Amino acid sequence: MHNTFSAAELTSRIQELTAKLNKDNISRTNAYKRYFDRHPEIKWSLLASFVSRNAGWSMTDLKGRLFELGLTAFQQKWLFLTYERANWLIFSDAYPQLLLYHWSKQLGQPLFHLLSSFGVSSFMKTEWERFWHERDQKRLMYALIINEQNTIQTPIIQNPLFKKNVFQTIPFQLSEW
C-alpha cells in the first residue's frame, strides 16, 4: 500500500464514497458516467450509466398519466422499489470494484486483494486480476455484466415478495409479452 494511507483507510474511503453516491438513481448514473470519462477502458461503466439512466426514466414514468391509469398505487410502489433496489445493489457491488481499479492505476499496483472487504465475489477478483495483466476490455465488460446479473438474482428476481408483487402480476406479464 502507498505511504500516505493504509489498506483500511482506503477501504473506508471507498465505502464512504460508494454510500454517498448510492443515495439515488441520478447520483448513481452520474457517478458511472464520470468514472467512464476518467477510465474509458472500463466500458461497463458507460453501459451502467445508460442502464441506470433508463431505469430512472422508467421510475419517473411510473408517476406519468399512463401508468397512473393502468396501475394501482400499490403496483407503482412495488415497481419503483424493484428498480431502486436492483440499482442500489448493483452500485453497492460494482462501484467499489471501479474505485479499486482507479486506485490500482494511481498507485501502479493491483489492489484487487481488497475486493473481499466489500463482499465482491472471488469470480470478480479473478477477472480484475486477469484484466490488470491482459487488458481484455471486452472480457471484463462481460464479466461485470454477468456478476451484476448474479448480484440481483437472489435478492430481487427470486425474492418471494418481488415475485408476488411484481414479476407474477398481470401488468408485468403483459409488459414482458
C-alpha positions in Angstrom: 0.0 0.0 0.0 1.1 3.6 -0.6 2.8 5.5 2.2 0.0 8.1 2.5 -2.7 5.7 3.6 -3.3 2.1 4.7 -5.5 -0.6 3.2 -8.0 0.0 6.0 -8.1 3.8 5.2 -8.6 3.2 1.5 -11.3 0.6 2.2 -13.1 3.1 4.4 -12.8 5.9 1.8 -14.2 3.7 -0.9 -17.1 2.6 1.4 -17.9 6.2 2.3 -17.8 7.4 -1.4 -19.9 4.5 -2.5 -22.6 5.1 0.1 -22.6 8.9 -0.7 -23.1 8.3 -4.4 -25.6 5.5 -3.9 -28.2 7.8 -2.4 -30.4 7.9 -5.6 -30.6 7.0 -9.2 -29.3 10.4 -10.5 -26.2 10.2 -8.3 -25.5 6.6 -9.5 -26.0 7.5 -13.1 -23.7 10.5 -12.9 -21.0 8.5 -10.9 -20.9 5.8 -13.6 -20.6 8.4 -16.4 -17.9 10.4 -14.6 -16.0 7.2 -14.0 -16.1 6.2 -17.6 -14.9 9.7 -18.6 -11.8 9.1 -16.4 -11.4 5.4 -17.3 -12.7 4.9 -20.8 -11.1 1.4 -20.9 -13.8 0.3 -18.5 -16.7 0.1 -21.0 -19.0 -1.4 -18.4 -19.3 1.9 -16.6 -20.6 3.6 -19.7 -23.2 0.8 -20.1 -24.1 1.1 -16.5 -24.7 4.8 -16.9 -27.1 4.1 -19.8 -28.9 1.3 -17.9 -29.1 3.5 -14.7 -30.5 6.4 -16.8 -33.1 4.2 -18.4 -34.1 2.8 -15.0 -34.5 6.4 -13.9 -36.8 7.2 -16.8 -38.8 4.1 -16.0 -39.1 5.1 -12.4 -40.2 8.6 -13.4 -42.7 7.1 -15.9 -44.4 5.3 -13.1 -45.7 8.7 -12.0 -47.0 9.5 -15.5 -50.6 9.6 -16.5 -50.5 6.3 -18.5 -49.1 4.3 -15.5 -51.4 6.1 -13.0 -54.4 5.0 -15.1 -53.1 1.4 -15.6 -51.5 0.6 -12.3 -52.7 0.8 -8.7 -50.6 2.9 -6.3 -49.5 -0.4 -4.7 -48.3 -1.8 -8.1 -46.5 1.5 -8.8 -44.7 1.4 -5.5 -43.5 -2.2 -6.0 -42.2 -1.5 -9.5 -40.4 1.6 -8.2 -38.9 -0.5 -5.3 -37.8 -3.1 -7.8 -35.9 -0.6 -9.9 -34.4 1.2 -6.9 -33.4 -1.9 -5.0 -31.8 -3.6 -8.1 -29.8 -0.5 -9.0 -28.8 0.1 -5.4 -27.5 -3.4 -5.1 -25.6 -3.3 -8.3 -23.9 0.0 -7.4 -23.0 -1.2 -3.9 -21.2 -4.2 -5.5 -19.8 -2.5 -8.7 -18.6 0.9 -7.6 -16.0 -0.4 -5.0 -14.6 -2.5 -7.8 -14.3 0.5 -10.1 -12.7 2.6 -7.3 -10.2 -0.1 -6.5 -9.2 -0.2 -10.2 -8.8 3.6 -10.1 -6.5 3.4 -7.0 -4.6 0.4 -8.6 -3.9 2.7 -11.6 -2.9 5.6 -9.3 -0.5 3.5 -7.2 0.7 1.4 -10.1 -0.1 -1.9 -8.4 -3.1 -4.1 -8.3 -5.2 -3.8 -5.1 -7.8 -6.4 -6.0 -7.0 -8.5 -2.9 -9.1 -5.8 -1.1 -12.3 -6.7 -3.1 -13.3 -9.2 -0.4 -13.5 -6.3 2.0 -16.5 -5.2 0.0 -18.2 -8.6 -0.3 -17.2 -8.8 -4.0 -17.2 -12.3 -5.4 -14.0 -14.3 -6.0 -15.1 -14.5 -9.6 -14.7 -10.8 -10.0 -11.4 -10.8 -8.1 -10.0 -13.2 -10.6 -11.4 -11.2 -13.5 -9.9 -7.9 -12.3 -6.5 -9.6 -11.8 -6.7 -11.0 -15.3 -7.7 -7.6 -16.7 -4.8 -5.9 -14.9 -2.4 -8.2 -16.8 -4.1 -8.9 -20.1 -6.2 -5.6 -20.6 -9.0 -7.5 -22.3 -11.7 -4.8 -22.1 -14.4 -7.0 -23.6 -13.9 -9.9 -21.3 -14.0 -7.6 -18.2 -17.2 -5.9 -19.5 -18.9 -9.3 -19.9 -17.7 -10.5 -16.5 -19.1 -7.3 -14.9 -22.5 -7.9 -16.7 -22.6 -11.5 -15.5 -21.6 -10.5 -12.0 -24.3 -7.8 -11.7 -27.0 -10.1 -13.0 -25.9 -12.6 -10.3 -25.9 -9.8 -7.7 -29.7 -9.2 -8.2 -30.7 -12.8 -8.9 -31.5 -13.9 -5.3 -32.4 -10.6 -3.6 -34.6 -9.3 -6.4 -35.5 -11.9 -9.1 -36.0 -14.8 -6.7 -37.3 -12.8 -3.8 -40.8 -14.1 -2.9 -42.1 -10.5 -2.2 -40.9 -9.2 -5.6 -42.2 -12.3 -7.3 -45.6 -11.9 -5.8 -45.9 -8.1 -6.1 -44.1 -7.5 -9.4 -43.0 -10.5 -11.6 -46.2 -12.5 -11.2 -48.6 -9.7 -11.7 -50.7 -9.3 -14.8 -49.3 -5.8 -15.7 -45.7 -7.1 -15.5 -46.6 -10.2 -17.5 -48.3 -8.0 -20.2 -45.2 -5.7 -20.4 -42.9 -8.7 -20.8 -45.1 -10.1 -23.6 
